[in-house]
Amino acid sequence: MSTRVILLDDQVPPENMDTATFKKNVFKKFGESEHNRAFVDQCIFMTEIITSLKDTGYQIITAREYNEAIEKIEKTEYDIAIIDLGWYMDFSLPENERPSAGWKLCDKLDEIDKKKGRKTPQILFSSRFPTMPELSFEAARRMKLPIYKQSSDFVKNTLLATIRFVESNVTLVSKDVSDNKFSNEIRNLIIDSFKEPLREYKKWTWITIVFVCTSLLILISGILLVYEKKVEVGTITSIGSIITGSLSSLLYRRLNKSEKTINENKNQLLKDIKRLK
């Protein structure tokens, strides 16, 4: 199963629109200013990143609008998240929230991860890291990887290398967690399988002790009575034989039953272990 990467960025072009048509529509709607030309170049660059990731074998899920990003975060689990910090071209957001909308997406993903007991590695993508180094420090403080965003092969290769690095480490951690989980399940199965036989063993150990002590008391009392010539030796011998025989017969039946229970539990345990593999 391929690694699922979600890319949340307002500069991701529409999937059903070619580059030329997208560029034409942007210039028609907003004008062909230097800022808009830079925006279009960045969008084309994002298309190249998506293509490179898909060609490498990653499963890519994108969102270019903030509300769509929230919806996809809530509905599906991902192995790695790439989150754009500034959402300047999403006019559905209040203007004062656009520069830092990416932080809210990170927080939302953290919130859902916490509820579901997982941790999705996050890469924070921004062109402002060189001019605002405090953003990099804040990203590191929040346990996000800050990656500089710029239309260049160097940045694209850096992002791809970072994703590979994160992916390899996530795989190792997942394997360790999986191995630990398997070991814990095996341990729990063993404990559950032998819990009842051990309880029975403990119970019959105490019953045996009580029987033996009672038998000893009876025999000691009988010896005293024989010594005082109040009871015949044959009577005491008969009573001892009855007690010993009853005790032996009872313990033999319980031993056979316990052995049968242990064998049944052993066979069930082997079946459960095969099911877990």
WOTAVEN-V205755 format. One record per pair of residues at least 12 apart in sequence whose C-alpha atoms are under 10 Angstrom apart, sorted by sequence separation. I is the first residue (numbers start at 1). GAP is how many residues later the second one is. D is the distance in Angstrom with one decimal. If there is no record, write none. Layout:
i=I gap=GAP d=D
i=I gap=GAP d=D
This chain:
i=50 gap=12 d=8.9
i=86 gap=12 d=5.8
i=87 gap=12 d=6.0
i=88 gap=12 d=9.2
i=109 gap=12 d=9.9
i=110 gap=12 d=9.4
i=124 gap=12 d=8.9
i=136 gap=12 d=9.3
i=147 gap=12 d=7.0
i=23 gap=13 d=9.4
i=26 gap=13 d=9.1
i=27 gap=13 d=8.9
i=85 gap=13 d=8.6
i=86 gap=13 d=4.3
i=87 gap=13 d=7.4
i=88 gap=13 d=8.9
i=109 gap=13 d=9.0
i=222 gap=13 d=8.6
i=223 gap=13 d=7.6
i=23 gap=14 d=8.5
i=26 gap=14 d=7.6
i=69 gap=14 d=9.5
i=85 gap=14 d=6.9
i=86 gap=14 d=5.4
i=87 gap=14 d=6.1
i=106 gap=14 d=9.9
i=222 gap=14 d=5.8
i=223 gap=14 d=9.9
i=84 gap=15 d=9.8
i=85 gap=15 d=5.8
i=86 gap=15 d=6.0
i=87 gap=15 d=7.2
i=124 gap=15 d=7.2
i=147 gap=15 d=8.7
i=221 gap=15 d=9.3
i=222 gap=15 d=9.0
i=23 gap=16 d=9.5
i=24 gap=16 d=9.7
i=84 gap=16 d=9.2
i=85 gap=16 d=6.3
i=86 gap=16 d=6.0
i=106 gap=16 d=7.5
i=123 gap=16 d=9.0
i=124 gap=16 d=9.7
i=220 gap=16 d=9.8
i=23 gap=17 d=6.2
i=61 gap=17 d=9.0
i=84 gap=17 d=8.4
i=85 gap=17 d=4.0
i=86 gap=17 d=8.8
i=106 gap=17 d=9.4
i=122 gap=17 d=9.7
i=129 gap=17 d=7.8
i=145 gap=17 d=8.8
i=219 gap=17 d=7.1
i=222 gap=17 d=9.0
i=22 gap=18 d=8.2
i=23 gap=18 d=8.9
i=60 gap=18 d=9.7
i=83 gap=18 d=9.7
i=84 gap=18 d=5.6
i=85 gap=18 d=6.5
i=106 gap=18 d=8.5
i=129 gap=18 d=7.9
i=130 gap=18 d=7.6
i=218 gap=18 d=8.8
i=219 gap=18 d=8.8
i=222 gap=18 d=9.3
i=59 gap=19 d=9.7
i=83 gap=19 d=6.2
i=84 gap=19 d=8.8
i=85 gap=19 d=9.1
i=124 gap=19 d=9.9
i=125 gap=19 d=9.8
i=128 gap=19 d=10.0
i=129 gap=19 d=6.1
i=130 gap=19 d=9.8
i=23 gap=20 d=9.1
i=59 gap=20 d=9.9
i=60 gap=20 d=9.9
i=61 gap=20 d=9.5
i=62 gap=20 d=9.5
i=63 gap=20 d=9.9
i=64 gap=20 d=9.9
i=82 gap=20 d=9.9
i=83 gap=20 d=8.6
i=85 gap=20 d=8.8
i=122 gap=20 d=9.8
i=123 gap=20 d=9.3
i=124 gap=20 d=6.2
i=125 gap=20 d=8.4
i=126 gap=20 d=7.6
i=127 gap=20 d=8.5
i=128 gap=20 d=7.5
i=129 gap=20 d=8.3
i=219 gap=20 d=8.3
i=19 gap=21 d=9.0
i=22 gap=21 d=9.2
i=23 gap=21 d=9.0
i=60 gap=21 d=9.9
i=66 gap=21 d=7.8
i=84 gap=21 d=9.1
i=85 gap=21 d=9.2
i=103 gap=21 d=8.8
i=122 gap=21 d=7.9
i=123 gap=21 d=5.7
i=124 gap=21 d=5.7
i=125 gap=21 d=6.2
i=126 gap=21 d=6.6
i=127 gap=21 d=5.5
i=128 gap=21 d=8.0
i=145 gap=21 d=9.7
i=218 gap=21 d=8.6
i=219 gap=21 d=6.8
i=19 gap=22 d=9.9
i=22 gap=22 d=9.3
i=65 gap=22 d=8.4
i=83 gap=22 d=7.5
i=84 gap=22 d=9.7
i=102 gap=22 d=7.9
i=121 gap=22 d=8.5
i=122 gap=22 d=5.3
i=123 gap=22 d=4.6
i=124 gap=22 d=4.9
i=125 gap=22 d=5.1
i=126 gap=22 d=5.5
i=127 gap=22 d=4.5
i=128 gap=22 d=9.7
i=218 gap=22 d=8.2
i=64 gap=23 d=9.0
i=67 gap=23 d=9.7
i=83 gap=23 d=7.4
i=102 gap=23 d=8.9
i=121 gap=23 d=7.3
i=122 gap=23 d=6.4
i=123 gap=23 d=6.1
i=124 gap=23 d=6.1
i=125 gap=23 d=6.1
i=126 gap=23 d=4.9
i=127 gap=23 d=6.1
i=19 gap=24 d=8.8
i=20 gap=24 d=9.8
i=65 gap=24 d=8.8
i=66 gap=24 d=7.0
i=82 gap=24 d=9.5
i=102 gap=24 d=9.4
i=121 gap=24 d=8.3
i=122 gap=24 d=9.0
i=123 gap=24 d=6.8
i=124 gap=24 d=8.5
i=125 gap=24 d=5.7
i=126 gap=24 d=8.2
i=127 gap=24 d=9.7
i=215 gap=24 d=9.3
i=216 gap=24 d=9.2
i=219 gap=24 d=9.8
i=19 gap=25 d=6.9
i=64 gap=25 d=9.3
i=65 gap=25 d=6.2
i=66 gap=25 d=9.6
i=67 gap=25 d=8.6
i=81 gap=25 d=8.9
i=124 gap=25 d=9.3
i=125 gap=25 d=9.4
i=215 gap=25 d=7.5
i=218 gap=25 d=9.4
i=18 gap=26 d=9.9
i=64 gap=26 d=8.1
i=65 gap=26 d=9.1
i=66 gap=26 d=8.0
i=67 gap=26 d=9.1
i=13 gap=27 d=9.0
i=65 gap=27 d=8.2
i=66 gap=27 d=7.7
i=11 gap=28 d=7.5
i=12 gap=28 d=9.9
i=19 gap=28 d=8.7
i=65 gap=28 d=9.4
i=81 gap=28 d=9.0
i=215 gap=28 d=6.7
i=11 gap=29 d=8.2
i=13 gap=29 d=9.7
i=14 gap=29 d=9.8
i=214 gap=29 d=9.4
i=215 gap=29 d=8.0
i=11 gap=30 d=9.5
i=12 gap=30 d=8.7
i=13 gap=30 d=5.9
i=11 gap=31 d=6.8
i=12 gap=31 d=5.6
i=13 gap=31 d=7.6
i=212 gap=31 d=9.2
i=11 gap=32 d=4.9
i=12 gap=32 d=8.1
i=13 gap=32 d=9.9
i=15 gap=32 d=9.2
i=66 gap=32 d=9.6
i=73 gap=32 d=8.3
i=77 gap=32 d=9.7
i=211 gap=32 d=8.6
i=212 gap=32 d=8.9
i=215 gap=32 d=9.4
i=10 gap=33 d=8.7
i=11 gap=33 d=8.5
i=12 gap=33 d=8.9
i=13 gap=33 d=7.8
i=14 gap=33 d=9.6
i=73 gap=33 d=9.7
i=211 gap=33 d=9.5
i=9 gap=34 d=9.5
i=11 gap=34 d=9.1
i=12 gap=34 d=5.8
i=13 gap=34 d=7.1
i=70 gap=34 d=9.3
i=74 gap=34 d=8.3
i=125 gap=34 d=9.2
i=11 gap=35 d=6.9
i=12 gap=35 d=6.8
i=66 gap=35 d=7.9
i=70 gap=35 d=6.8
i=73 gap=35 d=7.7
i=74 gap=35 d=7.8
i=77 gap=35 d=9.5
i=107 gap=35 d=9.4
i=211 gap=35 d=10.0
i=212 gap=35 d=8.4
i=10 gap=36 d=9.9
i=11 gap=36 d=9.1
i=66 gap=36 d=8.8
i=69 gap=36 d=7.6
i=70 gap=36 d=10.0
i=73 gap=36 d=6.3
i=77 gap=36 d=8.9
i=103 gap=36 d=9.0
i=106 gap=36 d=9.2
i=123 gap=36 d=8.9
i=211 gap=36 d=7.3
i=9 gap=37 d=8.7
i=12 gap=37 d=9.9
i=73 gap=37 d=10.0
i=74 gap=37 d=9.8
i=75 gap=37 d=9.9
i=12 gap=38 d=8.9
i=66 gap=38 d=9.7
i=67 gap=38 d=9.8
i=70 gap=38 d=7.5
i=74 gap=38 d=7.0
i=85 gap=38 d=10.0
i=106 gap=38 d=8.6
i=7 gap=39 d=9.6
i=66 gap=39 d=8.2
i=70 gap=39 d=8.5
i=73 gap=39 d=8.1
i=74 gap=39 d=9.7
i=77 gap=39 d=9.7
i=80 gap=39 d=9.5
i=81 gap=39 d=6.9
i=82 gap=39 d=8.7
i=83 gap=39 d=7.2
i=84 gap=39 d=8.6
i=85 gap=39 d=6.5
i=86 gap=39 d=8.8
i=103 gap=39 d=9.7
i=123 gap=39 d=8.6
i=208 gap=39 d=8.0
i=73 gap=40 d=9.8
i=79 gap=40 d=8.8
i=80 gap=40 d=5.8
i=81 gap=40 d=6.3
i=82 gap=40 d=5.9
i=83 gap=40 d=6.1
i=84 gap=40 d=6.0
i=85 gap=40 d=6.0
i=86 gap=40 d=7.1
i=123 gap=40 d=8.5
i=208 gap=40 d=10.0
i=77 gap=41 d=9.4
i=78 gap=41 d=9.7
i=79 gap=41 d=6.0
i=80 gap=41 d=5.2
i=81 gap=41 d=4.8
i=82 gap=41 d=4.7
i=83 gap=41 d=5.1
i=84 gap=41 d=4.7
i=85 gap=41 d=5.5
i=86 gap=41 d=8.8
i=122 gap=41 d=9.8
i=78 gap=42 d=6.8
i=79 gap=42 d=7.1
i=80 gap=42 d=6.1
i=81 gap=42 d=6.1
i=82 gap=42 d=6.0
i=83 gap=42 d=5.8
i=84 gap=42 d=5.9
i=85 gap=42 d=8.7
i=86 gap=42 d=9.0
i=121 gap=42 d=9.5
i=208 gap=42 d=9.6
i=7 gap=43 d=8.5
i=77 gap=43 d=8.4
i=78 gap=43 d=9.0
i=79 gap=43 d=9.2
i=80 gap=43 d=7.8
i=81 gap=43 d=8.4
i=82 gap=43 d=6.7
i=83 gap=43 d=8.6
i=84 gap=43 d=9.2
i=85 gap=43 d=8.9
i=123 gap=43 d=9.4
i=208 gap=43 d=8.0
i=122 gap=44 d=9.3
i=207 gap=44 d=9.7
i=121 gap=45 d=7.3
i=121 gap=46 d=8.9
i=205 gap=46 d=9.8
i=15 gap=47 d=9.2
i=204 gap=47 d=8.3
i=5 gap=48 d=8.9
i=14 gap=48 d=9.6
i=5 gap=49 d=9.8
i=13 gap=49 d=9.7
i=14 gap=49 d=9.3
i=121 gap=49 d=8.2
i=12 gap=50 d=7.6
i=13 gap=50 d=9.5
i=14 gap=50 d=7.8
i=39 gap=50 d=9.1
i=85 gap=50 d=9.5
i=120 gap=50 d=9.1
i=204 gap=50 d=8.2
i=12 gap=51 d=7.4
i=13 gap=51 d=7.4
i=119 gap=51 d=9.7
i=204 gap=51 d=9.6
i=6 gap=52 d=10.0
i=10 gap=52 d=9.7
i=11 gap=52 d=9.4
i=12 gap=52 d=5.5
i=4 gap=53 d=9.7
i=5 gap=53 d=6.8
i=6 gap=53 d=8.4
i=7 gap=53 d=7.1
i=8 gap=53 d=8.4
i=9 gap=53 d=7.7
i=10 gap=53 d=7.4
i=11 gap=53 d=6.5
i=12 gap=53 d=9.1
i=201 gap=53 d=9.2
i=3 gap=54 d=7.9
i=4 gap=54 d=6.3
i=5 gap=54 d=6.0
i=6 gap=54 d=5.8
i=7 gap=54 d=6.1
i=8 gap=54 d=5.8
i=9 gap=54 d=6.4
i=10 gap=54 d=4.2
i=11 gap=54 d=9.2
i=200 gap=54 d=9.3
i=201 gap=54 d=9.2
i=2 gap=55 d=6.6
i=3 gap=55 d=5.3
i=4 gap=55 d=4.8
i=5 gap=55 d=5.0
i=6 gap=55 d=4.6
i=7 gap=55 d=4.8
i=8 gap=55 d=5.0
i=9 gap=55 d=5.2
i=10 gap=55 d=5.8
i=1 gap=56 d=9.9
i=2 gap=56 d=5.7
i=3 gap=56 d=5.9
i=4 gap=56 d=6.1
i=5 gap=56 d=6.2
i=6 gap=56 d=5.7
i=7 gap=56 d=6.6
i=8 gap=56 d=6.2
i=9 gap=56 d=7.5
i=10 gap=56 d=7.6
i=1 gap=57 d=9.5
i=2 gap=57 d=6.1
i=3 gap=57 d=8.5
i=4 gap=57 d=7.5
i=5 gap=57 d=8.5
i=6 gap=57 d=8.0
i=7 gap=57 d=8.6
i=8 gap=57 d=8.1
i=9 gap=57 d=8.4
i=201 gap=57 d=7.8
i=1 gap=58 d=9.2
i=2 gap=58 d=9.7
i=8 gap=58 d=8.1
i=200 gap=58 d=7.8
i=10 gap=59 d=9.6
i=8 gap=60 d=9.1
i=9 gap=60 d=8.5
i=197 gap=60 d=9.7
i=198 gap=60 d=9.2
i=8 gap=61 d=6.2
i=83 gap=61 d=9.7
i=85 gap=61 d=9.8
i=197 gap=61 d=6.5
i=7 gap=62 d=8.8
i=8 gap=62 d=9.4
i=82 gap=62 d=9.8
i=196 gap=62 d=9.8
i=197 gap=62 d=8.9
i=6 gap=63 d=9.1
i=81 gap=63 d=9.9
i=82 gap=63 d=9.3
i=83 gap=63 d=9.8
i=84 gap=63 d=9.8
i=197 gap=63 d=10.0
i=8 gap=64 d=9.5
i=82 gap=64 d=9.9
i=85 gap=64 d=10.0
i=197 gap=64 d=6.9
i=198 gap=64 d=9.5
i=8 gap=65 d=9.5
i=82 gap=65 d=9.5
i=84 gap=65 d=8.8
i=196 gap=65 d=8.9
i=197 gap=65 d=6.7
i=6 gap=66 d=8.7
i=196 gap=66 d=9.3
i=6 gap=67 d=8.6
i=194 gap=67 d=9.1
i=193 gap=68 d=9.6
i=194 gap=68 d=7.2
i=197 gap=68 d=9.0
i=193 gap=69 d=8.2
i=196 gap=69 d=9.6
i=6 gap=70 d=9.7
i=6 gap=71 d=9.2
i=193 gap=71 d=9.2
i=194 gap=71 d=7.1
i=4 gap=72 d=10.0
i=5 gap=72 d=9.5
i=6 gap=72 d=6.6
i=193 gap=72 d=5.5
i=194 gap=72 d=8.6
i=4 gap=73 d=8.2
i=5 gap=73 d=6.0
i=6 gap=73 d=8.1
i=7 gap=73 d=8.8
i=8 gap=73 d=7.7
i=9 gap=73 d=8.2
i=10 gap=73 d=9.7
i=11 gap=73 d=8.8
i=192 gap=73 d=9.2
i=193 gap=73 d=7.4
i=4 gap=74 d=5.2
i=5 gap=74 d=6.0
i=6 gap=74 d=6.5
i=7 gap=74 d=6.1
i=8 gap=74 d=6.2
i=9 gap=74 d=6.3
i=10 gap=74 d=7.5
i=193 gap=74 d=9.8
i=3 gap=75 d=8.0
i=4 gap=75 d=5.2
i=5 gap=75 d=4.9
i=6 gap=75 d=4.9
i=7 gap=75 d=4.8
i=8 gap=75 d=4.9
i=9 gap=75 d=5.0
i=10 gap=75 d=9.6
i=11 gap=75 d=9.9
i=190 gap=75 d=9.0
i=193 gap=75 d=8.0
i=194 gap=75 d=9.6
i=3 gap=76 d=6.1
i=4 gap=76 d=6.6
i=5 gap=76 d=5.7
i=6 gap=76 d=6.2
i=7 gap=76 d=6.2
i=8 gap=76 d=6.1
i=9 gap=76 d=8.2
i=10 gap=76 d=8.2
i=11 gap=76 d=8.3
i=189 gap=76 d=9.9
i=190 gap=76 d=8.7
i=193 gap=76 d=6.7
i=2 gap=77 d=9.6
i=3 gap=77 d=7.8
i=4 gap=77 d=8.6
i=5 gap=77 d=7.4
i=6 gap=77 d=8.2
i=7 gap=77 d=8.1
i=8 gap=77 d=9.3
i=9 gap=77 d=8.3
i=10 gap=77 d=5.6
i=11 gap=77 d=9.2
i=82 gap=77 d=9.5
i=192 gap=77 d=9.2
i=9 gap=78 d=7.2
i=10 gap=78 d=7.6
i=11 gap=78 d=7.6
i=8 gap=79 d=9.7
i=10 gap=79 d=6.2
i=11 gap=79 d=9.2
i=189 gap=79 d=9.6
i=190 gap=79 d=6.9
i=9 gap=80 d=9.7
i=10 gap=80 d=6.4
i=189 gap=80 d=6.7
i=190 gap=80 d=9.8
i=9 gap=81 d=9.7
i=82 gap=81 d=9.2
i=189 gap=81 d=9.7
i=81 gap=82 d=9.4
i=190 gap=82 d=9.9
i=80 gap=83 d=7.7
i=186 gap=83 d=8.8
i=189 gap=83 d=7.7
i=190 gap=83 d=9.7
i=189 gap=84 d=8.2
i=80 gap=86 d=7.9
i=186 gap=86 d=8.6
i=79 gap=87 d=9.4
i=80 gap=87 d=7.6
i=185 gap=87 d=9.7
i=186 gap=87 d=6.8
i=79 gap=88 d=7.8
i=185 gap=88 d=8.8
i=80 gap=90 d=9.1
i=186 gap=90 d=8.4
i=79 gap=91 d=8.1
i=182 gap=91 d=9.3
i=185 gap=91 d=8.3
i=79 gap=92 d=9.6
i=9 gap=93 d=8.6
i=8 gap=94 d=8.5
i=182 gap=94 d=7.4
i=182 gap=95 d=8.2
i=8 gap=97 d=8.6
i=49 gap=102 d=9.8
i=46 gap=103 d=9.7
i=48 gap=103 d=9.6
i=53 gap=103 d=9.8
i=45 gap=104 d=9.8
i=46 gap=104 d=9.6
i=49 gap=104 d=9.5
i=52 gap=104 d=8.7
i=56 gap=104 d=9.1
i=45 gap=105 d=8.3
i=46 gap=105 d=8.2
i=48 gap=105 d=9.7
i=52 gap=105 d=9.4
i=58 gap=105 d=9.9
i=45 gap=106 d=5.6
i=49 gap=106 d=9.6
i=50 gap=106 d=10.0
i=53 gap=106 d=9.7
i=42 gap=107 d=8.9
i=44 gap=107 d=8.6
i=45 gap=107 d=7.8
i=49 gap=107 d=6.3
i=53 gap=107 d=7.3
i=42 gap=108 d=7.3
i=43 gap=108 d=9.0
i=45 gap=108 d=9.2
i=48 gap=108 d=8.4
i=49 gap=108 d=9.0
i=52 gap=108 d=8.2
i=56 gap=108 d=10.0
i=41 gap=109 d=9.7
i=42 gap=109 d=5.9
i=41 gap=110 d=7.2
i=42 gap=110 d=9.6
i=46 gap=110 d=9.0
i=49 gap=110 d=8.6
i=53 gap=110 d=9.3
i=45 gap=111 d=8.5
i=49 gap=111 d=8.4
i=38 gap=113 d=9.3
i=5 gap=116 d=10.0
i=6 gap=116 d=9.7
i=7 gap=116 d=9.5
i=8 gap=116 d=9.9
i=9 gap=116 d=8.7
i=5 gap=117 d=10.0
i=8 gap=117 d=9.4
i=9 gap=117 d=10.0
i=7 gap=118 d=9.8
i=5 gap=158 d=9.0
i=5 gap=162 d=9.9
i=3 gap=164 d=7.7
i=3 gap=168 d=9.9
